[in-house]
Amino acid sequence: MIQVTVKRNDQYIQSIELSGHAESGPYGYDLVCAGVSAVSIGAVNAVMELSDVDLKVEQGKEGGYLLVTVPEMLHNKEMEKAQLLFEGMLISLKSFENDYGNFIRIQDK
């Protein structure tokens, strides 16, 4: 199962951690894992490309792990942009959880 843990400081996202594998299909054909990976990596890439926010990103060598930490800084226009992109990512991940709840769980703290 994929575990998604979102940590917030007030309403702002401080970190997003994804771990595990969905195991909803054979290796290489797991559509839940592929979809979650695409949404997550796409959001991280969008934040890095479209804002000046310097993210700290850690990935597992064989997949199955992603930790994105948002730096603590004044909440300026660039941070607002990053937060909006990450909130969009969470909306997409929640749709996976709604449709494939046996394979993904989201904790939003």
Backbone as CSV, one residue per row, in Angstrom:
resi,resn,N_x,N_y,N_z,CA_x,CA_y,CA_z,C_x,C_y,C_z
1,MET,0.840,-1.179,0.000,0.000,0.000,0.000,0.887,1.246,0.000
2,ILE,0.443,2.257,-0.713,1.141,3.546,-0.728,0.607,4.382,0.437
3,GLN,1.521,4.893,1.238,1.182,5.784,2.344,1.625,7.192,1.965
4,VAL,0.725,8.136,2.061,1.041,9.538,1.796,0.829,10.290,3.112
5,THR,1.883,10.975,3.565,1.788,11.754,4.796,2.111,13.207,4.475
6,VAL,1.151,14.069,4.765,1.304,15.508,4.527,1.410,16.180,5.890
7,LYS,2.487,16.932,6.090,2.656,17.691,7.330,2.499,19.166,7.010
8,ARG,1.728,19.837,7.860,1.432,21.251,7.644,1.856,22.090,8.848
9,ASN,2.161,23.339,8.562,2.375,24.355,9.575,1.274,25.364,9.336
10,ASP,0.297,25.398,10.208,-0.938,26.128,9.959,-1.560,25.544,8.695
11,GLN,-1.809,26.344,7.692,-2.404,25.812,6.458,-1.359,25.467,5.406
12,TYR,-0.084,25.815,5.656,0.955,25.614,4.644,1.588,24.230,4.735
13,ILE,1.789,23.609,3.584,2.421,22.295,3.525,3.908,22.453,3.821
14,GLN,4.399,21.664,4.795,5.823,21.648,5.123,6.531,20.494,4.422
15,SER,5.850,19.336,4.361,6.453,18.189,3.690,5.374,17.232,3.212
16,ILE,5.754,16.471,2.194,4.903,15.402,1.672,5.797,14.178,1.531
17,GLU,5.368,13.081,2.153,6.136,11.842,2.089,5.257,10.743,1.499
18,LEU,5.777,10.078,0.475,5.096,8.933,-0.123,5.993,7.717,0.064
19,SER,5.412,6.623,0.537,6.210,5.406,0.713,5.360,4.191,0.400
20,GLY,6.030,3.145,-0.034,5.369,1.882,-0.322,5.002,1.725,-1.785
21,HIS,4.410,0.581,-2.077,3.956,0.248,-3.431,2.486,-0.142,-3.357
22,ALA,1.731,0.202,-4.371,0.303,-0.105,-4.379,0.068,-1.612,-4.470
23,GLU,0.862,-2.281,-5.279,0.693,-3.720,-5.534,-0.712,-4.033,-6.042
24,SER,-1.212,-3.147,-6.901,-2.540,-3.363,-7.485,-2.472,-4.162,-8.778
25,GLY,-1.271,-4.481,-9.223,-1.072,-5.263,-10.440,0.354,-5.762,-10.475
26,PRO,0.688,-6.558,-11.473,2.047,-7.076,-11.589,3.072,-5.943,-11.735
27,TYR,4.288,-6.203,-11.290,5.359,-5.223,-11.391,5.483,-4.743,-12.841
28,GLY,5.529,-3.445,-13.016,5.601,-2.860,-14.348,4.243,-2.596,-14.969
29,TYR,3.179,-3.115,-14.358,1.824,-2.933,-14.881,0.876,-2.406,-13.805
30,ASP,1.435,-1.880,-12.740,0.651,-1.373,-11.613,0.201,0.054,-11.931
31,LEU,-1.051,0.195,-12.347,-1.547,1.499,-12.781,-1.706,2.484,-11.632
32,VAL,-2.015,2.022,-10.431,-2.135,2.929,-9.286,-0.761,3.513,-8.964
33,CYS,0.245,2.648,-8.907,1.618,3.115,-8.638,2.073,4.095,-9.728
34,ALA,1.808,3.762,-10.956,2.220,4.622,-12.066,1.515,5.977,-12.000
35,GLY,0.229,5.967,-11.705,-0.518,7.211,-11.627,-0.067,8.093,-10.479
36,VAL,0.131,7.496,-9.311,0.597,8.249,-8.143,1.982,8.817,-8.400
37,SER,2.853,8.027,-9.004,4.202,8.502,-9.329,4.157,9.662,-10.311
38,ALA,3.350,9.534,-11.346,3.256,10.593,-12.359,2.737,11.893,-11.755
39,VAL,1.702,11.810,-10.953,1.130,13.007,-10.325,2.148,13.652,-9.388
40,SER,2.804,12.847,-8.577,3.740,13.357,-7.565,4.985,13.969,-8.190
41,ILE,5.625,13.238,-9.073,6.847,13.742,-9.709,6.506,14.946,-10.595
42,GLY,5.358,14.907,-11.254,4.934,16.044,-12.068,4.747,17.304,-11.238
43,ALA,4.160,17.171,-10.064,3.966,18.339,-9.190,5.300,18.878,-8.692
44,VAL,6.193,18.001,-8.285,7.518,18.436,-7.823,8.253,19.158,-8.946
45,ASN,8.229,18.588,-10.140,8.885,19.225,-11.282,8.253,20.584,-11.601
46,ALA,6.936,20.676,-11.494,6.256,21.947,-11.764,6.660,23.012,-10.749
47,VAL,6.733,22.646,-9.472,7.148,23.612,-8.453,8.567,24.088,-8.730
48,MET,9.446,23.154,-9.069,10.846,23.516,-9.307,10.998,24.373,-10.566
49,GLU,10.161,24.145,-11.551,10.248,24.884,-12.810,9.544,26.245,-12.746
50,LEU,8.429,26.314,-12.040,7.588,27.502,-12.086,7.740,28.448,-10.898
51,SER,8.537,28.056,-9.915,8.733,28.938,-8.755,10.214,28.967,-8.388
52,ASP,10.550,29.893,-7.531,11.922,29.981,-7.036,12.072,29.315,-5.678
53,VAL,11.151,28.445,-5.323,11.206,27.743,-4.050,12.203,26.593,-4.172
54,ASP,13.151,26.552,-3.246,14.212,25.540,-3.253,13.773,24.333,-2.429
55,LEU,13.210,23.336,-3.084,12.714,22.146,-2.407,13.860,21.204,-2.053
56,LYS,13.682,20.468,-0.977,14.587,19.369,-0.645,13.844,18.098,-1.042
57,VAL,14.443,17.314,-1.945,13.782,16.121,-2.465,14.662,14.905,-2.205
58,GLU,14.076,13.867,-1.592,14.763,12.600,-1.371,13.934,11.508,-2.030
59,GLN,14.617,10.629,-2.769,13.932,9.529,-3.444,14.603,8.212,-3.091
60,GLY,13.796,7.136,-3.076,14.341,5.798,-2.895,15.024,5.348,-4.162
61,LYS,16.069,4.555,-4.016,16.834,4.099,-5.182,16.012,3.215,-6.105
62,GLU,15.101,2.446,-5.554,14.309,1.527,-6.368,12.836,1.926,-6.395
63,GLY,12.581,3.209,-6.227,11.195,3.678,-6.210,10.551,3.383,-4.865
64,GLY,9.312,3.717,-4.746,8.587,3.424,-3.525,8.830,4.408,-2.393
65,TYR,9.587,5.486,-2.646,9.803,6.479,-1.593,10.093,7.839,-2.208
66,LEU,9.382,8.853,-1.691,9.613,10.239,-2.084,9.306,11.116,-0.881
67,LEU,10.257,11.965,-0.522,10.055,12.943,0.543,10.391,14.307,-0.025
68,VAL,9.427,15.200,0.023,9.607,16.568,-0.452,9.410,17.492,0.750
69,THR,10.439,18.292,1.027,10.369,19.231,2.133,10.401,20.647,1.572
70,VAL,9.430,21.436,2.002,9.333,22.826,1.573,10.087,23.669,2.599
71,PRO,10.988,24.539,2.141,11.767,25.329,3.106,10.883,26.277,3.898
72,GLU,11.297,26.507,5.130,10.587,27.504,5.928,11.086,28.871,5.496
73,MET,10.176,29.685,5.058,10.525,31.026,4.609,9.291,31.901,4.685
74,LEU,9.475,33.158,4.483,8.312,34.037,4.445,7.373,33.583,3.346
75,HIS,6.103,33.694,3.591,5.123,33.236,2.604,4.887,34.336,1.585
76,ASN,5.708,34.286,0.544,5.638,35.274,-0.526,4.915,34.694,-1.733
77,LYS,4.942,35.414,-2.821,4.239,34.991,-4.039,4.752,33.649,-4.563
78,GLU,6.065,33.423,-4.507,6.634,32.159,-4.987,6.179,30.980,-4.120
79,MET,6.139,31.200,-2.806,5.682,30.137,-1.909,4.205,29.846,-2.141
80,GLU,3.419,30.880,-2.393,1.989,30.682,-2.675,1.811,29.832,-3.938
81,LYS,2.639,30.078,-4.936,2.592,29.303,-6.180,2.892,27.825,-5.898
82,ALA,3.938,27.587,-5.115,4.325,26.213,-4.770,3.215,25.524,-3.985
83,GLN,2.637,26.240,-3.032,1.573,25.654,-2.222,0.368,25.281,-3.085
84,LEU,0.009,26.130,-4.025,-1.115,25.852,-4.912,-0.858,24.595,-5.744
85,LEU,0.347,24.464,-6.268,0.687,23.275,-7.055,0.626,22.006,-6.201
86,PHE,1.118,22.078,-4.952,1.063,20.912,-4.079,-0.370,20.585,-3.658
87,GLU,-1.200,21.600,-3.457,-2.609,21.339,-3.138,-3.289,20.647,-4.326
88,GLY,-2.945,21.042,-5.547,-3.460,20.367,-6.740,-3.027,18.912,-6.788
89,MET,-1.776,18.651,-6.415,-1.269,17.286,-6.347,-2.100,16.466,-5.361
90,LEU,-2.384,17.041,-4.193,-3.163,16.310,-3.184,-4.582,16.021,-3.651
91,ILE,-5.179,16.938,-4.380,-6.515,16.685,-4.930,-6.472,15.482,-5.862
92,SER,-5.457,15.417,-6.711,-5.319,14.268,-7.617,-5.087,12.976,-6.844
93,LEU,-4.225,13.025,-5.818,-3.960,11.827,-5.022,-5.215,11.381,-4.269
94,LYS,-6.027,12.335,-3.810,-7.261,11.974,-3.114,-8.248,11.282,-4.048
95,SER,-8.217,11.628,-5.337,-9.097,10.922,-6.278,-8.640,9.470,-6.436
96,PHE,-7.325,9.230,-6.386,-6.831,7.844,-6.386,-7.302,7.126,-5.123
97,GLU,-7.211,7.817,-3.978,-7.644,7.202,-2.720,-9.130,6.876,-2.762
98,ASN,-9.947,7.759,-3.320,-11.389,7.509,-3.424,-11.692,6.301,-4.299
99,ASP,-10.961,6.153,-5.398,-11.223,5.068,-6.347,-10.488,3.775,-6.012
100,TYR,-9.329,3.879,-5.371,-8.470,2.717,-5.108,-8.008,2.704,-3.655
101,GLY,-8.947,2.873,-2.736,-8.635,2.985,-1.308,-7.924,1.788,-0.717
102,ASN,-7.983,0.638,-1.367,-7.252,-0.537,-0.879,-5.766,-0.439,-1.147
103,PHE,-5.359,0.538,-1.966,-3.962,0.615,-2.403,-3.247,1.893,-2.009
104,ILE,-3.969,2.901,-1.520,-3.354,4.175,-1.155,-4.119,4.797,0.011
105,ARG,-3.365,5.319,0.987,-3.935,6.031,2.140,-3.238,7.363,2.303
106,ILE,-4.009,8.407,2.585,-3.464,9.745,2.756,-3.754,10.233,4.169
107,GLN,-2.705,10.681,4.840,-2.838,11.337,6.150,-2.431,12.785,5.962
108,ASP,-3.329,13.685,6.258,-3.069,15.119,6.106,-3.079,15.721,7.506
109,LYS,-1.880,15.951,8.050,-1.750,16.413,9.453,-1.625,17.912,9.538
